[in-house]
Amino acid sequence: MSLQSLALIENWPVPTAAAAVVRADGTLLGARGPVGRRFPLASVTKPLAAYAVLVAYEEGAIELDEPAGPPGATVRHLLAHTSGLAFDEHRVTAPPGERRLYSNAGFEQLGDHVAKAAEIPFAEYLRQAVLEPLGMASTTLEGSAAKDGVSTVDELARFAAEVQAPRLLDPRTVADVMTVQYPGTKGVLPGYGHQNPNDWGLGFEIRDSKSPHWTGSSSSPRTFGHFGQSGTFLWIDPDAGVACVALTDRAFGPWAVEAWPVFTDAVLAEVRG
């Protein structure tokens, strides 16, 4: 089976795009474009970083509810964007747990916290804990744990298969990843404005009933994932039993707001066919 819907990426107003759809068992249902080309991930870095943080938790290097980040905040707060840290500055703008303040600074503090506990740089921890075991040799973290990952569609498809059928983590931990943390918390979804509630799991955004949204109108409420300002996304729809990765070299903007949901709905319609 090779999904015809993936051809829609050829109509996107971008210089280069690549995409793939993968099942939990690693079966690639289809791929399009240069799937081996390395693209900057922007915030699609965060799910990879979160996975490494959760490996550190399972290894006993850290606890989810231990202090981390600003006073009163924990590792869990940082993963769920409820630490109160500002978007791109290491300053506190709200008490922990009160608002969903999407924060790059929070993920940078997470990376520092794990690096200190593990006594190796976070990029190296990510490589040893996640990238190497999954055979993701072309994926690197070149700076911020929030946004400086670089990867390929074929390697992110491997990661998406792992999240659907975890081997590196206990399935119960991954169930927490896709469970709303601090339910009822409102906040801004970057690029899409205020959402009430603005639901997130641990390092992954949860679709629920958000509108507007970057996934499709037919995406299940349980869909979770992340998009990046470099024109990238990764979603996992547990009800459909598939994940989709798309990477481009054009910054997120109105083109993506328009194109991505149509694409996702076409992919899901063909998968469910």
Number of C-alpha atoms within 10 A of each C-alpha: 7 12 17 13 19 22 16 17 21 14 9 18 13 15 9 16 24 25 27 24 30 25 23 20 13 18 13 21 16 18 23 21 19 15 21 13 16 20 22 25 28 22 24 29 25 28 25 23 29 24 24 25 30 27 21 21 17 16 12 11 16 21 17 18 11 12 17 23 24 19 12 14 20 22 27 23 28 32 28 28 33 27 32 28 29 18 17 13 12 17 13 15 14 15 15 22 22 15 21 28 27 25 22 23 23 32 27 22 21 26 23 20 19 24 20 14 13 16 12 13 13 26 20 14 21 26 20 13 18 22 22 13 12 18 13 19 13 15 20 19 22 12 12 22 28 27 23 17 24 18 23 24 28 24 21 26 28 21 26 27 25 20 22 22 17 16 12 18 19 13 14 9 17 20 13 12 25 24 19 20 21 20 13 14 19 17 20 16 19 13 14 13 12 15 18 15 17 26 28 27 23 29 26 28 24 25 25 18 17 19 14 16 18 22 28 20 16 13 23 18 15 17 22 26 25 22 26 20 18 20 25 27 24 27 25 28 21 18 11 16 15 25 28 27 27 26 31 25 17 18 15 17 12 9 14 19 16 12 18 22 19 18 20 22 17 19 22 22 14 13 16 9 6
